[in-house]
């Protein structure tokens, strides 16, 4: 039984089983009678639940509640930024979308997020590059990548540049653009976010386009705005993205990394990243690294970030040298 194949009621049943009677009962009794009946039925008919599934469902519940708190505290963009740092941008957007549905809160351009990428491309093709850039800042990275790849080459760089330098956008402007989409896609969208765009928005898209599109845009930016191009490159792969690489690539990276940097980097990483790195070392090396981390004691965040950035620099160098390939636009990472 995989988490992705479970219904919401089934996930609730798994969650209540995981929490145990004492913790689950007070929550369950606050639900509507019909929901209680459905969840109880699933609990009664559910086969033995594996520990991995329990952990996945519990983590999803934690993520959803964390996102809801972030949204209430600072809005959707604030929530996206915080969750992106912890879980990656794409996972963050998926969680925020789920919370939006549950709480019935809406973000700008929801119709665009639901529209087919090909149809959306046809709709925005005749719009001004600034309008296209604004809409793409609110799209899922994969969908925005498809649109960016489908634009004429001379427009791709222009739109990419506008995304990268976009910061604060007037809600009035957003409403006007939404009205255009309303007429073309026959729906009404509410707006409650004004701060969008920037390098991070463009990086999300470039991480999902094909390598040719990515290379062409960055090369043009190198000539036109080299500092911006370098800033984008530095943001395109973060330390936590190591989990997206195949084992052979990770092993190649490990051979290049100073273990002092590795110990510092893992001091501030997620358990998932640490687990993958340990699994791609010898048992002796992994044990030594664990001992080094324990020996470090408290460390400064700035030192952890420097160590992680040093490892990211190695990843970028190996990628540029063709020794590993970071997946782009659905490509598989391979060793050359």
Secondary structure, DSSP 8 states (H G I E B T S, - for coil): --GGG--HHHHHHHHHHHH-HHHHHHHHTTS-HHHHHHHHHHHHH-----HHHHHHHHHHHHHHHHHHHHHHHH-HHHHHHHHHHHH-HHHHHHHHHHHHHHHT---TTHHHHHS-HHHHHHHHTTS-HHHHHHHHTTS-HHHHHHHHHHS-HHHHHHHHHHHHH--B--HHHHHHHHHHHHHHHT--------B--SHHHHHHHHTTS-HHHHHHHHHHHHHH-HHHHHHHHHHSS-GGGGGGS-HHHHHHHHHHS-HHHHHHHHHTS-HHHHHHHHHTS-HHHHHHHHHHHHHH-S--HHHHHHHHHHHHHHHHHHHHTTSS----TT------
